[in-house]
Amino acid sequence: MKRWLQIAPLIATLAGCMADPRSHDSENYSAVPTGGRAVLQTPPPTHIVWSIRADGEHIYGRRIFQIGKQRFTALQEFKAFIQSLPPGSIVAWNTGCILYETIPLLHSDMTIHTFKDYCQDYGVEFRYICGGF
């Protein structure tokens, strides 16, 4: 039971990231005036990053990121994806209990903090979630 209480906030965070935007309360929608009538705008999309261990790498080694059906093995590919997102988008990566200091992709020594700043430059929020026990 005690362990469940430790991971419950993490599960709630993930559930919020993966929720269907149409299921949110009306407070998460904004009305935009369009010639005398209001149109509801849905919140920007949230993209969940799945992290897969690259072949032959140890658990803390290089990873492969997957979002939907797209896979990213190198930092440049992932940065290009970030640039393609509409402003206001959210990219969430939950590493479980592994704490990373850098983005663990091929040809990457970019720190998590620097990558967050990079995303922010393109209007994208990067949520780095580490549950750590």
C-alpha positions in Angstrom: 0.0 0.0 0.0 2.8 2.4 0.9 4.4 1.9 -2.6 1.1 2.6 -4.2 0.9 5.9 -2.4 4.4 6.8 -3.8 3.5 6.2 -7.4 -0.1 7.4 -7.4 0.9 11.1 -8.2 3.0 9.8 -11.1 0.0 7.8 -12.5 -2.2 10.8 -12.1 0.3 13.0 -14.1 0.5 10.4 -16.9 -3.2 10.1 -17.0 -3.5 13.8 -17.4 -1.0 13.8 -20.2 -2.7 11.0 -22.1 -6.3 12.1 -21.6 -8.4 12.8 -24.7 -8.7 16.6 -25.0 -12.4 16.3 -25.7 -12.9 14.8 -22.2 -11.6 17.8 -20.3 -13.9 20.2 -18.4 -15.0 23.4 -20.2 -12.4 25.3 -18.2 -9.7 23.8 -20.5 -11.3 25.2 -23.6 -11.3 28.8 -24.7 -14.0 30.6 -26.6 -12.8 32.6 -29.6 -15.1 35.4 -31.0 -15.7 34.9 -34.7 -18.1 37.5 -36.0 -20.7 37.5 -33.2 -20.5 33.8 -32.3 -18.1 31.9 -30.1 -16.2 28.9 -31.3 -14.6 26.5 -28.8 -10.9 25.8 -29.4 -9.5 22.5 -28.0 -6.3 22.6 -26.1 -3.1 21.9 -28.1 -2.0 18.3 -28.6 0.1 16.4 -26.0 2.7 14.0 -27.4 3.9 11.2 -25.1 7.5 10.1 -25.6 8.1 6.4 -25.2 11.8 5.6 -24.5 13.1 2.3 -25.9 16.6 1.0 -25.1 18.8 0.9 -28.2 20.2 -2.5 -29.1 23.2 -3.5 -27.1 22.9 -0.5 -24.7 22.8 -0.9 -21.0 19.8 0.5 -19.1 21.3 4.0 -18.7 22.7 4.1 -22.3 21.5 5.5 -25.6 17.7 5.3 -26.2 15.3 5.5 -29.1 12.4 7.9 -28.6 9.0 7.0 -30.1 6.0 9.3 -30.5 3.1 7.5 -32.1 4.5 5.6 -35.0 7.6 7.9 -35.4 10.9 6.8 -34.0 13.9 9.1 -33.3 17.4 7.7 -32.9 19.4 11.0 -33.1 18.9 14.4 -31.4 18.7 16.2 -34.8 15.7 14.1 -35.8 13.9 14.8 -32.5 14.7 18.6 -32.7 13.2 18.7 -36.2 10.1 17.1 -34.8 9.8 19.7 -32.1 10.2 22.5 -34.7 7.3 21.0 -36.7 4.8 21.1 -33.8 2.3 24.0 -33.5 3.0 26.5 -30.7 1.4 25.5 -27.4 2.0 21.8 -27.9 3.2 19.6 -25.0 5.8 16.9 -25.3 5.9 14.7 -22.1 8.6 12.1 -21.3 8.3 10.0 -18.2 11.6 8.2 -17.5 10.2 6.1 -14.7 12.8 5.9 -12.0 15.8 6.7 -14.2 17.1 10.2 -13.8 18.8 11.6 -16.9 21.0 14.7 -17.2 21.2 14.7 -20.9 18.9 13.7 -23.8 20.0 10.0 -24.3 19.9 10.0 -28.1 22.7 9.4 -30.6 25.0 12.4 -31.1 23.5 14.2 -28.1 25.2 15.9 -25.1 22.3 18.4 -24.7 21.2 18.7 -21.1 17.5 18.3 -20.2 17.4 21.9 -19.1 18.9 23.1 -22.4 16.4 21.0 -24.3 13.5 22.5 -22.4 14.8 25.9 -23.3 15.1 24.8 -27.0 11.5 23.6 -27.0 10.4 26.8 -25.4 12.0 28.8 -28.2 9.5 27.0 -30.6 6.5 27.5 -28.3 6.6 23.8 -27.2 6.4 22.8 -23.5 8.7 19.8 -22.7 7.6 18.0 -19.6 10.4 15.8 -18.2 8.9 13.5 -15.5 11.1 11.3 -13.3 9.3 9.3 -10.8 12.4 8.2 -8.9 11.7 6.0 -5.9 
